[in-house]
Amino acid sequence: MDLEHYEQSGRDWVKKLYDAKGGWRIVAENGQLRLEFDEAFETRPGPDVKIYLSVRPIDEIGPRDQVADHATFVSLMSAFSGAQSYDLGDGAGFDRYRAIVLHCEAYSAVWCGVALR
């Protein structure tokens, strides 16, 4: 993967139990990948909502799936609206991921997600 020129973005959230709106992007910065949500980002608040990178496509993830079984933990959500940014590491193996998923582990609830290319 060419980190120097890597970027993908969108506004195409796939609803599972809840929806999200606003933009997202993954961008390379100083040899690291970052996931960013824009100022218009908004989703329903909840307990224990985490961000994951999944090897399964978002269309194959059900609203009550245990995401941790097929995904890598990124971070606990820092906010449910507004601009925010999360470190995704150095990009090693990143091309195997097919989705970003917002998941409440405490209640086995998949909020929503986006497809990665």
Secondary structure, 3 states (H helix, E strand, C coil): CCHHHCEEEECCCEECCCCEECCEEEEEECCEEEEEECCCCEECCCCCEEEEEECCCHHHCCCCCCHHHCEEEEEECCCCECCEEEEEECCCCHHHCCEEEEEECCCCEEEEEEECC
